[in-house]
Amino acid sequence: MSATIKNIKQVLKPGGNVILRDYGLYDHAMLRFKSGHKIQDQFYKRQDGTRAYYFTTEEMAALFEDEGFEVIFNYYVQKETSNKKEGISVPRIFVQSQFKRLPDDLG
């Protein structure tokens, strides 16, 4: 994952911001995975072959801080997702963050 953040840093000017929302640990989708889909802790393979990783706020902050970013905000967002056609409503957990690229001599 650090390679991805290094790529972001290459194209972002010092002082520029990254704003993101990604899956949070214990999200409903994570808890629904059946055995055999777990690749490693917090990392799963979906039926269509795509992969999903479920972050903690601490992990997300560390990934960006290690590459020279400052944390502006970094918290969990809890939402309820509804499917009216199927008549279900499920709790969702996301990590929402903003990071600022520091000048190279500071980061």
N, C-alpha and C positions, 0 to 999 in steps of 0.2 A: 504494500500500500504506500510505502514511502516513495516509490518511483512515481506514482500518480501525483503526489503532492510536490515532488521535485519538478515535474512537468508544469504544474500550475504556477509554481514560483518562477519558472523560466519566462512565462508569458505575461506575468503580472508585474506591473511597475511597483517599486518600493512605495509603500503607503496605500497600495491597492487592497481591496477587500474581497474575500471569498465568503459567500453566504450559501449555506447548504442545509438540507434536511435529509436524513437517512434513517434507516431502520434502527430502532432502539432495542436493547436487550429485553427479553420477555414480551416482545410484541406478539400479538395473537397469531400472526402468520408463523412465527418461530415455534410457538407451542403446538401448532397443528401438524408439524412435520412428523411423519411416521418413521419408525426405525429403519435404518438403511439409507436415509437421506442425509445423515450427519457426516460431514467431511472431517470436521474437528470442532472444538468448542466455538460456539457462536457462528459457525460457517456451515451452510447447508446447500444441497443440490436440489433444485426443483424438478418436477417431472419432465419439464421441457428441456432440461439440461442446463438452464441458467443457474447461477449461484447467487446466494444471498448471505450477507454478513450482518450481524446484529451488534451494533456498537454500544459501549458505555460512554458517558460524557468524559470520563477520565481518559479513555483510550483516544477518543477523538481529539481532545486537547493535546495530549502527548504527541500524537502524530504530527500535528501542525507546529507545535512549539519546537519539536526536534528539527524542523526544517526552516526555522527562522520566522515564524509567525507569532503575533500577539493575539491572545484570546480577547475578543470584544464581548461576546456572549456565547454560552454553551450550556444548554439545558434540555430536559426532556419535555416533550409535548405529548399529552394524552388526548386522543380524539376518539370519537365513536363513529364507526363507519357503518352505514345502513345499506342493505340491499332490499328495497321494497318489494321487488318481484319475488324474491325467495323468503321474504318476511324475517330476515335476520339482522341483528345489529351486534357488532363486535368491537371490543376495545382495541385501540391501536396505540403503539408507543413509538415515538420518533425522537431522534436527537436533532436539535436545531441549533446551528452554530454560525458565528461570524468570526472570521480571523483576518487580521491585518498583516500584510507583508512588511516586515521591518527592513530598513536599509541593510545592505550586505555587511557593513561593518558592525552592526548590532545583532544580527541574527546569524 
